[in-house]
């Protein structure tokens, strides 16, 4: 594999991370998607408020990551925002006892993306230098 192609790994990874972050944003436009995605009822307006707030955060992270995948000057900040977002769920998944099986695929996806994004970011930094 040519080194030229390796330069595209990080932007592609960042783009994929952005798209994955957009998935929960659908809740903003279709509130019953909360149950489909997370398997939780939102009869309590307080729960609904916090989940919608989370959806706005994911919309921001997703759009920023996607746009940054085309703008190398934003690679670093997009990497750190994405890593904090995904790593925080991974850590909380271990620290908080939960019985919701719908969280397990989210954990696995986030863990996989943290690994891929980190490796591609390190490789990108190495190729820059």
N, C-alpha and C positions, 0 to 999 in steps of 0.2 A: 504494500500500500504506500503510495506516495505521500510525502509530508504535506503536500498541498491539500489533500483531502482531509487530513487531520485537523486543519484549521477550521473546518466546518462542523466538527463534532460538538464544540461548546455551543455555538449559536443554535444548532439543531436541538441539543439537549435543553437549552433555555426555552426554545419555542415549545417543545413538548411539555415542559413543566408549566409554562403559561397556559396552555390549552387545558391541562389537568386542573389547574387552579380555577379555570372558568366554569367547570362542571357545577360546583355548588352555587354559583351565581344565578343559575336557572331558578332558584328559590325566589329570587326577587320578582320574577315575572309569573311564576306558577307556584303559589305557596304550598299546595298539596305535594309538591316534589320533596318536601322535607321528610315526609313519611317514606317515600320511595327510596331516597338516598340514605337517610340515617335510621330509618325504622322507628321514628319517634312521633308521638302524637303532639300536636301543638294547640291543645285546647287552652292551655295556660298562655295568656298574652305575654307574660314575662319571658317564657321560653321562646315564644315566637319572636320577640324583640331581639333577644340575644342571637338567635340563629340568623335572623335577617341582617343583623350587624356583621356577623361572621361572613355572610354572603357578599356584603359590600366590600369587606376586606379582601376576600378572594377575587372579586372582580378587579380591584385595584392591582393586586399582585399579578393576576393573570394577564391583564392588558399591559402592565409595565414590563413583564417578562417577555411577552411576545414582541412588543415594540423594541425592547432592548436587544433582542436577538438580531436585529438589523442595524444596531447602533453600537459599535464596539466601545465607544467612550462610556457607555452605561453598563458594560459587562460586570464590573466589580460590584456595583451597588445592587444590580439585579441578582447576582449570585448570592450575596449576603441576605437580601430580603427573602429570596426563595428558600435558602437553607434554614434560616430562622423559622420561617413558616412551617416547613415540613418537619424539621427537627423537634420543634415544640410539640407537635402531635405525637411523634415517636416517643419522646420522653414522658409525656402525660399518659400515653397508652400503657407504659410500664408502671407509673406511679399511682394511677387511679384504678381501683377495682371497678370493673364494669361487666355487664352481662350481655351487652349488645353485640351479636355476631356480625352485624353490618360494619362495625368498626375495624374488624380484622383485615379485610381487603384494603381499606384505606391505609392502615398501618403498613402493610406489605408494599403497596404502591409507593408510599412516601419513603420508605426505607430504600427501595430500589432506586427511586429518583434521586435521593440524596447521594447514594453511591455513584450513580452515573454522572450526575451533575458535578460532583466533587472531582472525580477522575478527569472528566473533560475540561473542567476549569483549570486544574493543575497542569494538564497537558497543554492547554492553550497558553498558560503563563510561561511554560517551558519553551514553547515554540516562538513566543514573542521575544524572549531573551536570547 
